[in-house]
Structures are given as structure tokens and as C-alpha cells.
């Protein structure tokens, strides 16, 4: 008798939640986890030096449910909190949830069910977006369906094949909150979130999928993403973001040199790098010169040279192209151009 579907039906799942000054949203997040239809959970809440009432809320919930573990640490950022949480986790599967977001009641049950049945290293799923205000809905309209993939990828593939198909359809998403991974995938490949930067999921998520041996996607909206004011997503550019965006490019390039992929996979990954580079240049172009120089002062001499190569060169090209377009627009809208155009009209 084939009992593949019954293997490890109660696998322990580690849910890792970084917490920093989210008193307004934390209860909703924790309630969504405690109310899961799948009960065999360890819920690791890493308080990353909160200065609001988040620590008290964590204590309150831990007093009601022994599955909650609280780790307290000095503020080191989301990457640091996730890494600390992972290091103490014991689950066969790991799921990262941000403390201002939530998950549907059957999310973990569905992930375990599919992952066990198909013996997956990595399961990807979709999510919905909720906005804190109507103003944000208008301002960040692109997030309305961002976590909903256009296609379903329901066949079990190698991670690199799944990335290849998703990237071709513009369906690859970096968020760890729509990923459910076997813990050993992260351990055997030494995958960690880069500490000290934002946009760290750009690097982590790429290698997580590329290095998975068995991966698939289910077109189910199990994650609930909150778009709120004063988050990384909605805040303007600053020197820390300029610094972080550079390091995303640097680590993508450095890590790529460690692995060997089939030609078509390599081509997709390189294309992904180029698109990330364009995105980084677009973001950094909105920073002030002072912010860029402040970011560069945070770099060592070698990184300054690489920053100039990867970012400043394209920024200069972009500025020159924009200058040419502005000059063309000025000419087209000038009185002399309009006069000449009208004078030549009878001869056409």
C-alpha cells in the first residue's frame, strides 16, 4: 500500500515573525497564526528592539498559547531577526511572516498537505493585498494584484525550471511571505538573509528557488499583504536604501559565480540581474546627490569602485538620455519649430 500522502502528517512547522514597533497590527497577525487549522506549529516571534507596546502584546499572547516563543534582541533589522529566528527553529518546514501581515486560516494546512504529498523542497503560493487607506490604494495601485500570479505552475519541477517559467511570464516574486520551504533547503545551501540592508529578499528568494530540487506553485491566495504608511514599500528613498540597493546587485553577482546552470537558466538569471540593475538605477535616480554621497561614504574603497561601475555609469547615461529628450521636447514646442512646420505644410 502506498502511504506517501500519510507520511509525517503532523510535521512541525516553524513560523518566524520579526517584530518591530507594530503594536497597531501585531494582534491581527498573531490571531491569524493561532487560528490556523493546522496546529503543530512553533511560532517564533523575534522582538527586534521594539520601543512601543509590541513586547507586551507578545507576552500577552505567549501567556495564552505555549506554542509562542519570544526572542528579544537589539535592533538589527528584519534580516537579522529572521536569521535569529531560523537559527533556533526546529520545524521540518519554515515559513516567514511579517508582523503587519496575516495568513488565511487554512494556509499552513494547505502548504503541508501539498508539500508532503509531492515531497517538495519549496512551495510557492499567492496572496491578496489590503490597503490601510484609500489614498494608499491610489498611490500604490500596482500592488493591488502584485501577489497574484498570472499563471499556475502546478507541475513539480526543479527550482531552476520553475524560476525559468515564472520569470518568462513575469511571475517571479521575491517575497518570503509567499514561500513555504523545507528547512533543509536553507541549511544545506547556507542560505541566510543579508543583514544590515533592506530589499534583502531580492537575493535570498532567488537562490531559494534556484537551489530547490523539487518545487511547485499552487494558485491559492493564502497570504494577506497589508500596504501601510511608513513601511519600506511606501517610504521614499534614503541613503540606507541607496546603500542596500547597491549591495543587492553586488551579492547577486557574487553568488551567481558560485553556481553552474544550464545555458537557458543562466540566460534567465542574467536577464534577472539586468532588470534588477535597471530597477536599482531607477530607484536611486530619485535620490538626492547628498543621499548618494552619504551612501557611498558607508562603502569601502572596493565597493565605491563597484558602485560607480554598476550604478553611477548607468545613472549618467540615463541623465544624458533624459537631457537629450528634454532638448528635443523644447525644440518641438518652440515657436520657430511650429512656424517652420506650418510653412512647409503646403509642400508636403
Secondary structure, DSSP 8 states (H G I E B T S, - for coil): ---GGGTTTT--EEEEEEESS-TTTHHHHHHHHHT-S---EEEEEEE-S--SSHHHHHHHHHHH-TTEEEEE-----HHHHHHHHHHH---SEEEE--TT-EE-TTHHHHHHHHHHHHT-SEEEEEEEEEESSHHHHHHTGGGTTTTS-SS---S-B-HHHHHHHHHHTT-----GGGEEEEHHHHHHTT----TT-SSTHHHHHHHHHHT-SSEEEEEEEEEEEEE-TTSTTTS---HHHHHHHHHHHHHHHHHHTT----HHHHHHHHHHHHHHHHHHHHHHHTS-HHHHHHHHHTS-HHHHHHHIIIIIHHHHHHHHHHHHHHHHHHHHTSHHHHHHHHHHGGG-
